[in-house]
Amino acid sequence: MKQIVRDQELMAYLEGTLSGSEISELRTRLADQGEADLLYHLDLAQERQIEEEANALFGSDTFHIEQEEVLFQPPYAVAAKFSPNILDDGDRNDKQ
């Protein structure tokens, strides 16, 4: 049997006033009805609305910064000198 999800429940979810157990129960009811993605789409719509309101108030950035891709940037740097006299196994090759 389908259980109706009221607009008030959805608004409470978006406002963040539901408890963890209430959110779980809401998600379960929506999943039982085949509407499991409804909360995800509500979150996306709300995020987009907030972004549009912020752009209307403050304007959007008109500049673009190109940046090279950085895979890993440690919080510190270590200076190291390449030494061709060190073999892969960790032994020194002092015969060169």
N, C-alpha and C positions, 0 to 999 in steps of 0.2 A: 504494500500500500504506500502510495506517495505521500510524503509529508510536505506541506507547503512551507517554503522558506520565505519569510516576510521581508519586506524592504527594510523594516526597522532592524532586523538582524544583520542584514548586509551593511547597513550604515554603521551599526555598532562595530562590525568587523573592520570597516575602513577607518573608523575613528580610533580604533585600538582599545575599545572599552570592554571587549569580551575577555573572559579568563581563558587560560589554556585549555581547560576541559570543555568550555563552551565552543571554542574554535575547533577542537577535535570532533565534537558532536556535530557541529555545522558541516565540517568537511565530510564526515561519514554520511550524513543525510544527503548531501549533494552528490556524493559518489554513488549512493544507492539509486539516485534518480538519473544517473548518467550525465551529471552536470559538474563533474569534478574540476573542470578547468574554469569554472565561473569566477572563483575567487582570484585566480591568476589574472584573468582579463580585467576584473575590477581594479586590481592593483595597478596594472598597466595604464588603464584609463585615468586613474587618479593621479599617477605620476606624470602623465602627459599634461593633464589639466594644470597641475602645480607648475610644471615647466613653462607652459604657455602664459600663465598668470605672472610668473617671475619675469619672463621676457617682456611682457606688456608693461610692467612696472619699471624694470631696470634696463631694458633693451638687451639685445643679444650681442655677443662678441662678434666683431667683424674681421678679426685677424686670425691667421692660421699659422701655427708653428710646426714646421716639419722637424721630426726628431728621428734619429736613427734608432732602430730597435735595439733595446738593451735586454739581454736575456737574464743577466744576473749582475747586480751591483751591490757588492758587500758594503757594510757600513764603515769599513776601514780598508786601507790599501797596504799592500806588502810589496816592497821593492825586491825584485829578484833579478839576478844576472844569469843569463843563459850560459851554461858551460858545456861545450861539446865533449868534454873529458869524462862525463858521467854517462854510464851505460844504463840501459833500461832496467837491468837487474839490481841497480843501486851500487854496484862496484865502481870504483874509479878506474879510469883507463889512463894511467900515468905513463904509458909507453909511447904516447904520441909526441 
